[in-house]
């Protein structure tokens, strides 16, 4: 079964350039409904207002980090199964372990390209 490319995806990053890069990569892959948030708190609000198929979030943000956002999502019964890909510039083992323990669906290290992103999305959502 292939995934629906029209289902909404939320990308979260406090760096506008990174939001644009990830949005462009998603568009290259065929996704058409992409929302953006510039921090975890804004993302949480958007998730409560709309049903997303996937969240792709940066780790390092203020005032709410990607890890805090992930923990908030996983602790809410309505959102706990939402697929979540964490993006980070650091591949430290302790970060990967912390994200896994918090329930991350997958993990991607910057920089990355469309093929890498597609592989992570396929591992979380299935083929498209």
ABEGO torsion letter per residue (X at the ends): XBBBAABBBBBBBABAAAAAAAAAAAAAAGBABBBBBABAAAAAAAAAABBBABBBBBABBOABBAAAAAAAAAABAAAAABBBBBBBABABAAAAAAAAAAGBABBBBOBBBAAAAAAAAAAAAEBX
